[in-house]
Amino acid sequence: MNYNIYSQSILTVLNFNKKNEFKSENPVLETTTQTTFFNTNGIEQKRDVQIYNEKNEVTSELRYNENGDLKQRLTRVYDSTGTRCLNRKIENWHPLLGHFYDTYYYGYDNKGFLNSIIEKDQNGKIVRKTIVINNDKGNPIELTILIGNQVQGKEIAKYDYEKNEVTIQYFNKNDEIINSQKSKIEFSKSQPGDTVNEYGDVIKSIKFEIRIKYDKFGNWIKKVYYRFVNGKTIKESESTRAIKYGK
């Protein structure tokens, strides 16, 4: 299994259902984020609109390209708490393929940890299943992808919580290791040598710098990302976010 093929992975599960990024408890109705990417082959722009429930969890997300065309819509359904996602529908609009969608159904164990994902196409046919085994902290340590009853690939994770690091091994359908990688467990957590601002955000490390502006509630409204390459500071992207608050 090439670990970039499937949408489900140890890393996506690790970040699933994490608390939203708002600093305050003020109810948010909607955000509109405009992002410009500065690539070597030109400038790319996109616009994302997110709608929230009373728990400030995203219920709908609309993704537009630089021409203002709707390319993708994500819709999430939650349980009675408003925080646990039960299913997510992903709709796509393609100039050749037209409109199509898949729906993901999420299962949880008796501790509330995500342990299964079933993906169905727009005809209700099961496309693939993902089985997750978690440790006592609720972090995934093994993830298996099945099509029908056939294993297509597997991932195994080992955690070093002191270093805020996870090592992931990727296996193909023959249970052979084909790749591995290391990643942060908590991307927002600072590392030794990082610069952290008064809002608790990492704004500079040995690899990057982020310049952030906040509104009166402490939520970001502008972010400019820079990365350091061979002694040079390169502007990578710029995002502005308009936040519509409830009463």
SVG drawing of the C-alpha trace seen along z (x, -y; Angstrom):
<svg xmlns="http://www.w3.org/2000/svg" viewBox="-29 -43 51 55">
<polyline fill="none" stroke="black" stroke-width="0.4" points="0.0,0.0 1.3,-3.4 0.5,-5.4 -0.7,-8.4 -3.4,-6.4 -6.0,-6.1 -7.6,-8.9 -7.5,-7.0 -4.2,-6.7 -2.6,-6.8 -2.1,-10.5 -5.7,-11.3 -7.1,-9.2 -4.6,-10.8 -6.0,-14.2 -9.6,-13.1 -12.1,-14.8 -9.4,-17.0 -10.8,-20.1 -11.4,-23.1 -8.8,-25.8 -10.8,-28.7 -9.2,-30.3 -12.4,-31.5 -15.8,-30.0 -17.7,-32.5 -20.1,-30.8 -18.9,-30.9 -21.5,-30.7 -19.3,-30.8 -15.7,-31.4 -14.5,-32.3 -10.8,-31.7 -8.9,-33.1 -5.6,-31.5 -2.9,-32.3 0.0,-29.8 3.2,-31.1 4.6,-28.2 7.7,-27.9 5.3,-27.6 3.0,-30.5 0.4,-31.7 -2.6,-29.5 -5.7,-30.7 -8.6,-29.1 -11.5,-30.0 -13.0,-27.8 -16.3,-28.5 -17.0,-26.6 -20.3,-26.5 -20.3,-25.5 -22.8,-24.0 -23.3,-25.2 -20.2,-23.4 -18.1,-25.2 -17.6,-22.0 -17.7,-22.1 -20.9,-20.8 -20.3,-22.0 -17.3,-23.1 -17.4,-24.5 -14.2,-24.6 -13.8,-26.9 -11.1,-27.3 -9.5,-30.5 -12.3,-31.1 -14.9,-30.9 -16.2,-27.5 -17.4,-25.1 -15.1,-22.0 -15.9,-20.2 -18.4,-20.1 -18.0,-18.3 -21.0,-17.7 -20.6,-16.2 -23.3,-14.7 -22.7,-14.6 -24.2,-12.7 -26.4,-14.4 -23.3,-15.9 -22.5,-17.8 -18.8,-16.8 -18.6,-13.2 -18.8,-12.9 -20.9,-9.9 -20.6,-10.3 -19.1,-12.7 -20.2,-13.1 -17.6,-14.4 -19.1,-15.7 -16.9,-16.6 -17.6,-18.5 -15.3,-17.5 -15.4,-19.1 -15.4,-15.6 -16.8,-13.3 -19.5,-15.6 -20.9,-15.4 -20.1,-12.4 -19.7,-11.7 -18.6,-9.2 -19.8,-8.9 -17.7,-7.8 -19.3,-6.2 -17.4,-6.3 -17.5,-3.7 -16.3,-4.0 -15.4,-1.6 -16.8,-1.8 -14.1,-4.4 -15.2,-6.7 -12.1,-6.0 -12.5,-5.8 -12.1,-2.2 -13.7,-1.7 -14.4,-3.7 -16.7,-2.4 -16.6,-4.2 -19.7,-3.9 -20.1,-5.3 -23.2,-7.3 -25.0,-4.0 -24.5,-2.8 -21.9,-0.2 -19.1,0.3 -15.9,-0.8 -13.5,0.0 -13.3,0.6 -10.7,-0.7 -10.1,1.0 -8.2,-0.9 -6.6,0.4 -5.8,-2.2 -3.6,-2.4 -4.8,-3.5 -4.4,-7.2 -6.8,-6.7 -4.0,-7.1 -4.0,-4.6 -1.3,-2.0 -2.5,0.1 -4.6,-0.6 -5.7,1.9 -7.5,1.2 -9.7,3.8 -11.5,4.0 -14.1,6.7 -12.4,9.2 -8.9,8.6 -6.3,6.7 -4.9,3.9 -2.4,2.5 -1.5,1.8 0.2,-0.9 1.8,-0.5 2.7,-3.4 5.0,-3.7 4.9,-6.8 7.5,-8.8 5.4,-11.2 8.4,-12.9 9.7,-13.9 6.1,-14.5 7.0,-12.1 5.3,-9.1 7.1,-6.6 4.8,-5.0 5.6,-1.9 3.7,-1.1 3.0,2.4 1.6,3.7 -1.0,6.4 1.7,9.1 2.7,7.7 6.0,6.4 7.4,3.0 7.4,0.6 8.0,-2.7 8.3,-4.5 8.1,-8.1 8.3,-10.2 5.8,-12.9 4.8,-15.2 2.0,-13.9 0.7,-17.4 1.6,-19.8 0.6,-22.8 3.0,-21.7 6.2,-23.6 9.7,-22.1 12.9,-23.2 14.1,-26.3 10.7,-27.3 9.3,-30.8 5.8,-30.9 3.6,-34.0 1.2,-35.1 -1.6,-33.1 0.3,-29.9 1.0,-29.6 4.4,-28.6 5.4,-31.5 9.1,-30.5 11.2,-27.4 14.5,-26.5 12.4,-25.6 9.7,-28.2 8.1,-31.5 4.4,-32.4 3.2,-36.0 -0.2,-36.0 -2.9,-38.7 -5.7,-38.0 -9.2,-39.5 -10.4,-40.7 -11.4,-37.2 -7.9,-35.8 -8.8,-34.0 -6.5,-34.3 -7.6,-36.4 -4.4,-36.5 -1.5,-34.1 1.6,-34.5 3.8,-31.4 7.6,-31.6 10.1,-28.8 13.8,-29.0 15.8,-27.5 19.6,-27.8 19.7,-30.9 16.8,-32.5 13.3,-33.4 10.7,-32.3 7.1,-33.3 5.0,-30.2 1.4,-31.2 -0.9,-33.9 -4.4,-33.3 -7.0,-35.7 -10.1,-34.6 -13.4,-36.4 -15.2,-35.1 -18.9,-35.5 -19.8,-35.1 -23.2,-34.3 -24.8,-36.2"/>
</svg>
